[in-house]
Amino acid sequence: MDAIEFINGYSDYISQLEKVVKPEYLPVIKELKALDPHNIISPEHYLNSEAEAMGVVFKLFLKKLKNYQQGE
């Protein structure tokens, strides 16, 4: 999966994540939706599968969640 495929699927990955997180974490999802996926991976970045692409989004979610919880 190249960077363009990741960028095109980014909103779908966020939607999948949004369906399974607790409601109190929706502000973190909102932050992820506001991000430009072009700034997440570089054009020469290659992902081996859609599962790896989802993993990138999930890691980003966990990082932002940690920051969100520390800010409370």
C-alpha positions in Angstrom: 0.0 0.0 0.0 1.5 3.3 -1.0 1.1 6.7 0.7 -1.8 7.7 -1.7 -3.8 4.6 -0.8 -3.3 5.4 2.9 -4.3 9.0 2.4 -7.4 7.9 0.5 -8.4 5.4 3.3 -7.5 7.6 6.3 -11.1 8.8 6.9 -12.3 5.2 6.8 -9.7 4.1 9.4 -10.8 6.9 11.7 -14.4 5.9 11.2 -13.6 2.3 12.1 -11.8 3.5 15.2 -14.6 5.8 16.1 -17.1 2.9 16.2 -15.2 1.1 19.0 -13.9 3.8 21.3 -15.6 4.9 24.5 -17.7 8.1 24.1 -15.3 10.1 26.4 -12.5 9.6 23.9 -14.4 11.2 21.0 -12.5 14.5 21.4 -9.3 12.5 20.5 -11.1 11.1 17.4 -12.1 14.7 16.5 -8.4 15.6 16.7 -7.5 12.8 14.4 -10.2 13.8 11.9 -8.7 17.3 11.8 -5.2 16.0 10.9 -4.1 16.1 7.3 -3.0 12.5 6.4 -0.4 14.0 4.1 1.5 15.0 7.3 1.3 11.5 8.8 3.3 9.6 6.3 5.7 10.7 3.6 5.1 10.1 -0.1 7.9 7.4 -0.3 6.4 5.5 2.7 5.1 2.1 1.9 2.8 0.0 4.1 2.6 -3.8 3.7 -1.1 -4.1 4.3 -4.3 -2.4 5.3 -3.8 -3.8 8.7 -0.5 -2.0 9.0 -2.2 1.2 7.8 -4.8 0.8 10.5 -1.9 0.2 13.0 -0.4 3.6 12.1 -3.7 5.3 12.9 -4.2 3.3 16.1 -0.7 4.2 17.3 -1.4 7.8 16.6 -4.7 7.5 18.5 -2.9 6.0 21.5 -0.3 8.8 21.4 -3.0 11.5 21.3 -5.1 9.7 23.9 -2.1 9.7 26.3 -1.6 13.4 25.8 -5.4 14.0 26.3 -5.4 12.1 29.5 -2.4 13.9 30.8 -4.1 17.2 30.1 -7.1 16.3 32.2 
